[in-house]
Amino acid sequence: MQKKNTRNHFLNKHRYLLVGILCLFGICLLSAQDKKKNPSVPDKKKVDSIEQRKAEKPEKKKARVDLLYADEAQADKQLRPDVQVLIGSVRMKHDSMYMFCDSALIFEKTNSVEAFGNVRMEQGDTLFIYGDYLYYDGMSQLAMLRENVRMINRNTELTTDSLNYDRLYDLGYYFEGGTLTDENNVLTSEWGEYSPATKLAVFNHDVKLVNPKFVLTSDTLKYSTATKIATILGPSDIVSDQNHIYSERGEYNTATEQAELLDRSVLTNDGKKLTGDSLFYDRILGYGEAFDNVQMNDTVNRNMLTGNYCFYNELTGSAVATKRAVAVDYSQGDSLFMHGDTLRLITYNMNTDSMYREMRAYHKVRAYRTDVQAVCDSLVYNSKDSCMTMYTDPILWHGEQQLLGEEIKIYMNDSTIDWAHIINQALTVEKHDSIHYNQVSGKEMKAFFIDGDMRLVEVNGNVLVAYYPVEEKDSSLIMMNYSEGGLLKMYLKERKMERGVFVGKTTGTAYPLDQIPSDKSKLPSFAWFDYIRPLNKEDIFEWRAKKAGEVLKKSDRKPITSPRNMHIKRNNK
């Protein structure tokens, strides 16, 4: 059918009728091919939701497609008595839907229309559809528009080259690629549907949602133009300058920039990955919460927080983990596992050259690594001086060595222990067998490590020693030396005490094994807390407190000396 600018060719009535019939025949062929090439509905799997909605709604009473106006109208009652040929400023109406075009064919028997050129459909003042070609079935109230199609519903515009619009169920769907645009987002996909009534859209295959602040890619997505909420139904990635979110199920509010995600979703930011059975994320406030089987993995510093609840603020660099919370350091070959009721990470001087972090664990802290174990009530690690401080009845085990006091400070070097400072009521015990223990007590103690092994211990103030020398040939016990002094240096090898040297005035007595006085075999502060010691990484969850009467009563005395310089350690290697 030719358009309005060729209308003068039809001044001759018979010629006009013949050409009209030929055009009608050609259009019918093209329409049949188009319908075969572009079926009115996509495959069954995609339109299950459409069919379900159709089954729920009653069928409307069929009305006739009415011609309101046309510059010219022709009909051949002999050849095609049910066809009207309309040319120029065509206006038609079906129920509440108005249709406009340059030319059209009305099929009276089937109550259908084919429209050509500048096609426009209007329903009320909220829905407008444009295209180059329209086939409208008034019986099923299905409109099929092709080429340069636009559906406009208030601030939402859907553009495609092939759109089917079902008036009965107020649903438009495309199947050869389309774009939906509203005030906030631009969504593209291979297949999609949009309902002006519910403001809901569904997208499949190569889905992409572009927002000024992020890009969401997926294979299946639902989107509400009313609430601006994108519902994730399959593997999806949300990428911004700040972070990356991966999820397979959940909701993302593109207006408030809040996400509620399920099914082991992952939030990645600056080398940190937050994973949980469910996640909540607020992009504006910059924080995320994870629930159940949570992991926050720092791949840069090679450490991880786990638990059943974790909070992370990417703007302040703070994090909290609770409910079976565990901090894991895997920067060395052997991982360190530490549990507490609550684990907290605090960042100071964020985004400056002087930035440093504190990791705090408090209440019922237990730590395990194959070469070192520890318990205390609370703990603080400061990255500024690489110092970890243990508070309230701290105990540290290293091989057969047990160290304890009122407070223990452990200084790290590249995630390995450099030296430890035990403050007030310091005690170290080395187990030889179930009866005999090497013991040293003093006001304070400093232990120095080389390559992760304790090599030197300095004890200062009211030093008491009960020591069992060993026969070199068969490692049998020789006797017990009991000594008292002001300052002691102990040298260790292969986690065993090799020798001890007192500095300054000292007194001592050697006792044969069968003549050791009962009050000398164990120092007054002796305690062996093997029943508290973590046995493996799973045992860190089982809190075992000290027995009654074995809890230290904290004194107010400060350390006798300041921390020793590192040259002391080097001189005693």
C-alpha positions as CSV (number, residue, x, y, z in Angstrom):
1,M,0.0,0.0,0.0
2,Q,1.5,3.4,-0.9
3,K,1.4,6.3,1.6
4,K,-0.3,9.7,1.5
5,N,2.2,11.3,-0.9
6,T,1.1,8.9,-3.7
7,R,-2.6,9.5,-3.2
8,N,-3.1,11.3,-6.6
9,H,-2.3,8.1,-8.5
10,F,-5.7,6.8,-7.6
11,L,-8.0,9.4,-9.2
12,N,-9.2,7.0,-11.8
13,K,-11.7,4.9,-9.9
14,H,-11.2,1.6,-11.7
15,R,-7.5,1.8,-11.7
16,Y,-7.6,2.8,-8.0
17,L,-9.7,-0.2,-7.2
18,L,-7.5,-2.6,-9.1
19,V,-4.3,-1.2,-7.5
20,G,-6.0,-1.3,-4.1
21,I,-6.9,-4.9,-4.5
22,L,-3.4,-5.8,-5.7
23,C,-1.9,-3.9,-2.7
24,L,-4.3,-5.6,-0.4
25,F,-3.2,-9.0,-1.8
26,G,0.5,-8.0,-1.4
27,I,0.0,-6.7,2.2
28,C,-1.8,-9.9,3.2
29,L,1.2,-11.9,2.0
30,L,3.6,-9.7,3.8
31,S,1.5,-9.8,6.9
32,A,1.4,-13.6,6.8
33,Q,5.2,-13.8,6.4
34,D,5.7,-11.3,9.2
35,K,3.5,-13.2,11.5
36,K,5.4,-16.4,10.6
37,K,8.7,-14.7,11.1
38,N,7.7,-12.8,14.2
39,P,5.1,-14.9,16.1
40,S,2.7,-12.9,18.2
41,V,4.1,-14.5,21.4
42,P,7.5,-15.7,22.4
43,D,8.2,-19.3,23.3
44,K,6.0,-21.0,25.9
45,K,8.6,-21.0,28.6
46,K,8.9,-17.2,28.6
47,V,5.2,-16.4,28.6
48,D,4.1,-18.7,31.3
49,S,3.5,-15.6,33.5
50,I,1.5,-14.0,30.7
51,E,-0.7,-17.1,30.4
52,Q,-1.2,-17.3,34.1
53,R,-2.3,-13.7,34.2
54,K,-4.7,-14.3,31.3
55,A,-6.3,-17.3,33.1
56,E,-7.0,-15.1,36.1
57,K,-8.9,-12.3,34.2
58,P,-12.3,-12.6,32.5
59,E,-12.6,-12.0,28.8
60,K,-14.1,-8.7,27.8
61,K,-17.0,-8.3,25.5
62,K,-16.0,-7.9,21.9
63,A,-16.7,-4.5,20.3
64,R,-16.5,-3.4,16.7
65,V,-13.5,-1.5,15.3
66,D,-15.1,1.8,14.2
67,L,-13.8,4.2,11.6
68,L,-14.0,7.8,12.8
69,Y,-12.4,9.6,9.9
70,A,-10.4,9.1,6.7
71,D,-9.7,11.5,3.8
72,E,-10.7,8.7,1.4
73,A,-12.4,5.3,1.8
74,Q,-13.0,2.6,-0.8
75,A,-14.5,-0.9,-0.8
76,D,-15.2,-3.5,-3.5
77,K,-18.4,-5.3,-2.5
78,Q,-17.8,-7.9,-5.3
79,L,-14.2,-9.0,-4.7
80,R,-13.7,-8.2,-1.0
81,P,-17.0,-7.1,0.5
82,D,-15.6,-7.2,4.1
83,V,-12.6,-4.9,3.4
84,Q,-12.4,-1.1,3.7
85,V,-9.4,0.7,2.1
86,L,-8.7,3.9,4.0
87,I,-6.3,6.6,2.9
88,G,-5.2,9.9,4.6
89,S,-5.5,11.0,8.2
90,V,-7.1,7.8,9.3
91,R,-8.7,7.7,12.8
92,M,-10.3,4.6,14.3
93,K,-11.6,3.5,17.7
94,H,-12.0,0.2,19.5
95,D,-13.4,0.5,23.0
96,S,-11.3,3.1,24.7
97,M,-8.3,2.7,22.3
98,Y,-7.9,5.2,19.5
99,M,-5.7,4.4,16.4
100,F,-4.2,6.8,13.9
101,C,-2.3,6.2,10.7
102,D,-1.7,7.4,7.1
103,S,-3.6,4.4,5.6
104,A,-5.3,1.3,6.7
105,L,-7.4,-1.7,5.9
106,I,-10.4,-2.7,8.1
107,F,-11.4,-6.3,7.9
108,E,-15.0,-6.4,9.0
109,K,-15.5,-10.1,9.3
110,T,-12.5,-10.6,11.6
111,N,-12.9,-7.2,13.3
112,S,-9.2,-6.5,12.6
113,V,-7.1,-3.7,11.2
114,E,-3.8,-3.3,9.3
115,A,-2.4,0.2,9.6
116,F,0.5,1.8,7.7
117,G,2.6,4.9,8.2
118,N,2.8,7.1,11.3
119,V,0.9,4.6,13.3
120,R,-0.2,5.8,16.7
121,M,-2.4,4.2,19.4
122,E,-3.8,6.2,22.3
123,Q,-5.5,5.0,25.4
124,G,-6.6,7.7,27.9
125,D,-3.9,10.3,28.6
126,T,-1.3,7.8,29.9
127,L,-0.6,5.3,27.1
128,F,0.8,6.1,23.7
129,I,2.2,3.6,21.2
130,Y,3.9,4.5,17.9
131,G,5.2,2.5,15.0
132,D,5.4,2.1,11.2
133,Y,3.1,-0.9,10.9
134,L,0.2,-2.2,13.0
135,Y,-1.9,-5.3,12.8
136,Y,-4.8,-5.2,15.4
137,D,-7.1,-8.1,16.1
138,G,-10.2,-6.7,17.6
139,M,-11.4,-10.1,18.7
140,S,-8.4,-10.9,20.9
141,Q,-7.6,-7.2,21.4
142,L,-4.0,-8.0,20.4
143,A,-1.9,-5.3,18.6
144,M,1.2,-6.2,16.7
145,L,3.5,-3.3,15.9
146,R,6.6,-3.4,13.8
147,E,9.5,-1.0,13.0
148,N,10.5,2.0,15.1
149,V,8.0,1.1,17.8
150,R,7.7,3.2,21.0
151,M,5.4,2.6,23.9
152,I,5.1,5.6,26.2
153,N,3.5,5.3,29.7
154,R,4.0,8.6,31.6
155,N,7.7,8.8,32.2
156,T,8.4,5.3,30.9
157,E,9.3,4.6,27.3
158,L,9.8,1.2,25.7
159,T,11.5,1.2,22.2
160,T,11.8,-1.9,19.9
161,D,11.2,-3.0,16.3
162,S,8.7,-5.7,17.2
163,L,6.1,-5.2,19.9
164,N,3.0,-7.1,20.7
165,Y,0.5,-5.3,23.0
166,D,-2.3,-7.2,24.6
167,R,-5.0,-4.7,25.5
168,L,-7.1,-7.2,27.4
169,Y,-4.3,-7.8,29.9
170,D,-2.5,-4.5,29.4
171,L,0.7,-6.1,28.5
172,G,3.3,-5.3,25.9
173,Y,6.2,-7.7,25.0
174,Y,9.1,-7.8,22.6
175,F,11.3,-10.6,21.4
176,E,13.9,-9.2,19.1
177,G,15.6,-6.7,21.4
178,G,14.3,-3.7,23.2
179,T,15.0,-0.8,25.5
180,L,13.0,0.5,28.5
181,T,13.8,3.9,29.8
182,D,12.5,5.8,32.9
183,E,13.7,8.8,35.0
184,N,16.5,6.7,36.6
185,N,17.5,3.8,34.4
186,V,17.9,2.4,30.9
187,L,17.2,-1.3,30.5
188,T,18.0,-3.4,27.5
189,S,17.4,-7.1,26.7
190,E,16.7,-9.5,23.9
191,W,13.2,-10.3,25.3
192,G,11.0,-8.4,27.6
193,E,7.5,-7.5,28.7
194,Y,6.0,-4.4,30.3
195,S,2.6,-3.8,31.9
196,P,1.4,-0.1,32.0
197,A,-1.2,-1.1,34.6
198,T,1.2,-2.7,37.1
199,K,4.3,-0.8,36.0
200,L,6.2,-4.1,36.1
201,A,8.7,-5.2,33.5
202,V,10.4,-8.6,33.0
203,F,13.6,-9.0,31.0
204,N,15.4,-12.1,29.7
205,H,18.7,-12.7,27.8
206,D,21.6,-10.2,27.9
207,V,19.8,-7.9,30.3
208,K,21.6,-4.6,31.1
209,L,20.4,-1.9,33.5
210,V,22.4,1.3,33.2
211,N,22.2,3.8,36.0
212,P,24.5,6.9,36.4
213,K,26.1,5.3,39.4
214,F,26.3,1.6,38.5
215,V,25.6,-1.0,35.7
216,L,23.6,-4.1,36.4
217,T,24.0,-7.1,34.0
218,S,21.9,-10.2,34.2
219,D,20.1,-13.0,32.3
220,T,16.8,-12.6,34.1
221,L,15.5,-9.4,35.8
222,K,12.2,-7.9,37.0
223,Y,11.9,-4.1,37.3
224,S,9.2,-1.8,38.6
225,T,9.0,1.6,37.0
226,A,6.9,2.7,40.0
227,T,9.2,1.7,42.9
228,K,12.4,1.6,40.8
229,I,13.1,-1.8,42.4
230,A,15.0,-4.3,40.3
231,T,14.3,-7.9,41.3
232,I,17.2,-10.3,40.5
233,L,16.2,-13.7,39.3
234,G,19.4,-15.2,38.0
235,P,23.2,-14.7,38.1
236,S,23.7,-10.9,38.1
237,D,26.6,-8.4,38.5
238,I,26.2,-4.8,39.8
239,V,29.4,-2.8,39.1
240,S,30.2,0.7,40.3
241,D,33.4,2.7,40.8
242,Q,33.3,1.8,44.5
243,N,32.4,-1.9,44.5
244,H,31.1,-5.0,42.8
245,I,28.0,-7.0,43.8
246,Y,27.3,-10.5,42.6
247,S,23.9,-12.1,43.3
248,E,21.6,-14.7,42.0
249,R,18.5,-13.7,43.8
250,G,17.3,-10.5,45.6
251,E,16.2,-6.9,45.1
252,Y,18.0,-3.7,44.3
253,N,16.3,-0.4,44.8
254,T,17.8,1.9,42.2
255,A,16.2,5.0,43.8
256,T,17.3,4.5,47.4
257,E,20.4,2.5,46.3
258,Q,19.6,-0.3,48.8
259,A,20.0,-4.0,48.1
260,E,18.5,-7.0,49.8
261,L,20.3,-10.1,48.4
262,L,20.0,-13.9,49.0
263,D,21.7,-17.1,47.9
264,R,25.4,-16.5,48.9
265,S,25.6,-13.0,47.4
266,V,29.0,-11.3,47.3
267,L,30.0,-7.6,47.9
268,T,33.5,-6.8,46.9
269,N,35.2,-3.5,47.8
270,D,38.9,-2.5,47.8
271,G,40.2,-6.1,48.0
272,K,37.5,-7.1,50.6
273,K,34.8,-9.7,49.8
274,L,31.7,-9.9,52.0
275,T,29.7,-13.1,51.5
276,G,26.6,-14.4,53.3
277,D,23.5,-16.4,52.9
278,S,21.8,-13.0,52.7
279,L,23.1,-9.5,52.4
280,F,21.8,-6.0,52.9
281,Y,23.7,-3.1,51.3
282,D,23.2,0.7,51.4
283,R,25.3,2.3,48.7
284,I,24.6,5.9,49.9
285,L,25.5,5.2,53.5
286,G,28.2,2.9,52.4
287,Y,27.6,-0.1,54.6
288,G,26.7,-3.7,54.2
289,E,25.3,-6.4,56.5
290,A,25.7,-10.1,56.0
291,F,23.7,-12.9,57.7
292,D,24.4,-16.6,58.2
293,N,27.6,-18.4,57.1
294,V,29.3,-15.0,56.6
295,Q,32.8,-14.4,55.3
296,M,34.6,-11.1,54.9
297,N,37.8,-11.9,53.1
298,D,40.6,-9.4,52.8
299,T,42.7,-10.7,49.9
300,V,45.2,-7.8,50.2
301,N,46.2,-8.4,53.8
302,R,45.3,-12.1,53.7
303,N,43.0,-12.3,56.6
304,M,39.3,-13.1,57.0
305,L,36.3,-12.6,59.3
306,T,33.7,-15.3,59.6
307,G,30.5,-15.6,61.6
308,N,26.8,-15.6,61.4
309,Y,26.5,-11.8,61.3
310,C,28.9,-9.3,59.9
311,F,28.7,-5.5,59.4
312,Y,31.1,-3.6,57.1
313,N,31.2,0.2,56.5
314,E,33.2,1.0,53.4
315,L,33.3,4.7,54.1
316,T,34.8,4.4,57.5
317,G,36.7,1.1,57.1
318,S,35.0,-0.4,60.1
319,A,33.6,-4.0,60.5
320,V,31.9,-6.1,63.2
321,A,31.4,-9.8,63.3
322,T,29.4,-11.8,65.9
323,K,27.7,-15.1,66.4
324,R,30.5,-17.7,66.2
325,A,32.8,-14.9,64.9
326,V,36.3,-16.0,63.9
327,A,39.2,-13.9,62.7
328,V,41.6,-15.9,60.4
329,D,45.1,-14.8,59.4
330,Y,46.4,-16.8,56.5
331,S,49.3,-14.5,55.6
332,Q,51.8,-17.2,56.8
333,G,51.9,-20.8,55.8
334,D,50.0,-21.8,58.9
335,S,46.7,-20.0,59.6
336,L,45.8,-18.4,62.9
337,F,42.1,-18.8,64.1
338,M,40.8,-16.5,66.8
339,H,37.3,-16.5,68.2
340,G,35.5,-14.1,70.5
341,D,31.9,-13.2,71.2
342,T,32.5,-10.0,69.1
343,L,35.2,-9.1,66.7
344,R,35.5,-5.5,65.6
345,L,37.7,-3.7,63.0
346,I,38.3,0.1,63.3
347,T,40.2,2.2,60.8
348,Y,41.8,5.5,61.8
349,N,42.8,8.4,59.6
350,M,41.0,6.8,56.6
351,N,42.5,7.5,53.2
352,T,45.6,9.2,54.6
353,D,49.3,8.3,54.8
354,S,48.9,7.8,58.5
355,M,46.0,5.3,58.3
356,Y,46.1,2.4,60.7
357,R,43.6,-0.2,62.0
358,E,42.7,-1.8,65.3
359,M,41.2,-5.2,65.5
360,R,39.4,-5.8,68.8
361,A,38.1,-9.1,70.1
362,Y,36.3,-9.1,73.4
363,H,34.8,-11.6,75.8
364,K,35.9,-15.3,75.9
365,V,38.7,-14.9,73.3
366,R,40.4,-18.1,72.2
367,A,43.1,-18.5,69.5
368,Y,44.7,-21.4,67.8
369,R,47.6,-22.0,65.4
370,T,49.6,-25.2,65.4
371,D,52.6,-23.5,67.0
372,V,50.9,-21.1,69.3
373,Q,47.6,-20.9,71.3
374,A,46.1,-18.3,73.5
375,V,43.1,-17.4,75.7
376,C,42.0,-14.2,77.4
377,D,38.9,-12.1,78.0
378,S,39.6,-9.4,75.5
379,L,42.3,-8.5,72.9
380,V,43.3,-5.5,70.8
381,Y,45.6,-5.6,67.8
382,N,47.0,-2.2,66.6
383,S,48.5,-2.1,63.1
384,K,50.3,1.1,63.9
385,D,52.9,-0.6,66.2
386,S,52.0,-4.2,65.2
387,C,51.2,-4.9,68.9
388,M,48.5,-7.3,70.1
389,T,47.5,-6.8,73.7
390,M,45.7,-9.5,75.7
391,Y,43.7,-8.4,78.8
392,T,42.2,-10.2,81.8
393,D,43.7,-13.6,82.7
394,P,45.7,-14.0,79.4
395,I,47.5,-17.2,78.7
396,L,49.9,-18.0,75.8
397,W,51.2,-21.4,74.9
398,H,54.1,-22.1,72.6
399,G,54.9,-25.8,72.3
400,E,55.4,-27.0,75.9
401,Q,55.8,-23.5,77.1
402,Q,53.0,-21.7,79.0
403,L,53.2,-18.0,79.7
404,L,50.7,-16.0,81.7
405,G,50.3,-12.7,83.6
406,E,47.9,-9.9,84.2
407,E,48.5,-8.5,80.7
408,I,50.4,-9.8,77.7
409,K,51.6,-7.6,74.8
410,I,52.7,-9.4,71.6
411,Y,54.7,-7.5,69.0
412,M,54.4,-8.8,65.5
413,N,56.8,-8.6,62.5
414,D,55.3,-9.6,59.1
415,S,52.5,-11.6,61.0
416,T,55.0,-13.6,63.0
417,I,55.7,-13.1,66.7
418,D,58.7,-10.8,67.3
419,W,58.7,-10.5,71.1
420,A,56.1,-10.6,73.9
421,H,55.9,-8.6,77.1
422,I,54.1,-10.2,80.1
423,I,53.2,-7.5,82.7
424,N,52.6,-8.3,86.4
425,Q,52.5,-11.7,88.0
426,A,54.4,-13.2,85.1
427,L,54.8,-16.9,85.1
428,T,56.3,-19.3,82.5
429,V,56.0,-23.1,82.9
430,E,57.6,-25.8,80.8
431,K,56.3,-29.3,81.1
432,H,58.8,-32.1,81.4
433,D,56.4,-34.8,82.4
434,S,53.2,-35.0,84.4
435,I,55.0,-34.4,87.7
436,H,58.0,-32.2,86.9
437,Y,57.7,-28.7,85.5
438,N,60.4,-26.0,84.9
439,Q,58.9,-22.8,86.4
440,V,59.9,-19.2,86.4
441,S,57.9,-16.3,88.0
442,G,58.6,-12.6,88.3
443,K,57.0,-9.2,88.2
444,E,57.3,-9.0,84.5
445,M,58.7,-11.0,81.6
446,K,59.9,-10.5,78.0
447,A,60.1,-13.3,75.5
448,F,62.0,-12.9,72.3
449,F,61.4,-15.0,69.2
450,I,63.5,-15.8,66.1
451,D,61.8,-17.3,63.1
452,G,58.7,-17.9,65.2
453,D,60.6,-19.8,68.0
454,M,61.1,-18.5,71.5
455,R,64.8,-18.1,72.0
456,L,65.3,-15.7,74.9
457,V,63.2,-14.9,78.0
458,E,64.1,-12.1,80.4
459,V,62.4,-12.1,83.9
460,N,62.6,-9.0,86.1
461,G,61.6,-8.4,89.7
462,N,61.3,-11.0,92.5
463,V,62.4,-13.8,90.3
464,L,61.8,-17.4,91.5
465,V,63.0,-20.4,89.5
466,A,62.4,-24.2,89.9
467,Y,64.4,-25.9,87.2
468,Y,65.2,-29.5,86.4
469,P,68.5,-30.0,84.5
470,V,68.5,-32.9,82.0
471,E,71.2,-35.5,81.4
472,E,72.4,-35.0,77.8
473,K,72.8,-38.7,77.0
474,D,69.3,-40.0,77.9
475,S,67.4,-36.8,78.8
476,S,66.8,-38.1,82.3
477,L,66.4,-35.7,85.2
478,I,69.4,-35.0,87.4
479,M,68.1,-32.8,90.2
480,M,66.1,-29.6,90.8
481,N,67.7,-26.2,91.2
482,Y,65.7,-23.7,93.2
483,S,66.9,-20.0,92.8
484,E,65.8,-16.5,93.7
485,G,67.1,-13.3,92.2
486,G,66.3,-9.9,90.7
487,L,66.9,-10.5,86.9
488,L,67.1,-13.7,84.9
489,K,67.9,-14.5,81.3
490,M,66.8,-17.8,80.0
491,Y,68.0,-19.2,76.7
492,L,65.9,-21.8,74.8
493,K,66.6,-24.1,71.9
494,E,64.0,-26.1,70.0
495,R,61.3,-24.9,72.4
496,K,63.2,-26.3,75.5
497,M,65.1,-24.3,78.2
498,E,68.8,-24.7,77.5
499,R,70.3,-22.6,80.3
500,G,69.6,-19.7,82.6
501,V,71.8,-16.9,83.8
502,F,71.0,-14.6,86.8
503,V,72.3,-11.0,86.7
504,G,73.2,-9.5,90.0
505,K,72.7,-11.1,93.5
506,T,71.1,-14.5,93.6
507,T,70.6,-17.4,96.0
508,G,70.0,-21.0,95.0
509,T,69.9,-24.6,96.2
510,A,70.2,-27.9,94.3
511,Y,68.0,-30.7,95.5
512,P,68.3,-34.4,94.6
513,L,65.1,-35.6,93.1
514,D,64.2,-37.7,96.2
515,Q,64.9,-34.8,98.6
516,I,62.9,-31.9,97.1
517,P,60.9,-30.1,99.8
518,S,57.2,-30.1,99.1
519,D,57.0,-26.3,99.2
520,K,59.8,-26.0,96.6
521,S,58.7,-28.4,93.8
522,K,56.0,-25.9,92.8
523,L,56.3,-22.1,93.0
524,P,53.6,-20.2,94.9
525,S,52.1,-19.0,91.7
526,F,52.4,-22.3,89.8
527,A,49.4,-23.2,87.6
528,W,49.2,-25.5,84.6
529,F,46.2,-24.7,82.5
530,D,46.1,-27.6,80.1
531,Y,42.4,-27.9,80.5
532,I,41.9,-24.4,79.1
533,R,44.3,-24.7,76.1
534,P,42.6,-24.7,72.7
535,L,43.3,-28.1,71.1
536,N,42.4,-27.3,67.4
537,K,40.6,-24.6,65.3
538,E,37.2,-26.1,66.2
539,D,38.0,-26.0,69.9
540,I,38.2,-22.2,69.9
541,F,34.4,-22.1,70.2
542,E,34.4,-24.1,73.5
543,W,35.0,-21.6,76.3
544,R,36.6,-23.1,79.4
545,A,37.2,-20.7,82.3
546,K,39.8,-21.0,85.0
547,K,38.9,-22.9,88.1
548,A,37.9,-21.1,91.2
549,G,40.9,-19.6,93.0
550,E,43.1,-19.6,89.9
551,V,42.0,-16.2,88.5
552,L,44.6,-13.5,88.9
553,K,43.7,-10.5,91.0
554,K,45.0,-7.5,89.0
555,S,47.5,-5.2,90.7
556,D,48.0,-1.5,90.1
557,R,51.8,-1.8,89.6
558,K,53.1,-0.6,86.2
559,P,55.9,-2.3,84.3
560,I,59.3,-2.0,85.8
561,T,61.2,-1.1,82.6
562,S,60.2,0.2,79.2
563,P,60.2,-2.2,76.3
564,R,63.8,-3.3,75.3
565,N,65.3,-2.2,72.1
566,M,65.7,-4.7,69.4
567,H,69.5,-4.8,69.7
568,I,69.0,-6.8,72.9
569,K,67.4,-9.6,70.9
570,R,70.1,-9.5,68.3
571,N,72.9,-9.7,70.9
572,N,71.3,-12.8,72.4
573,K,70.6,-14.8,69.3
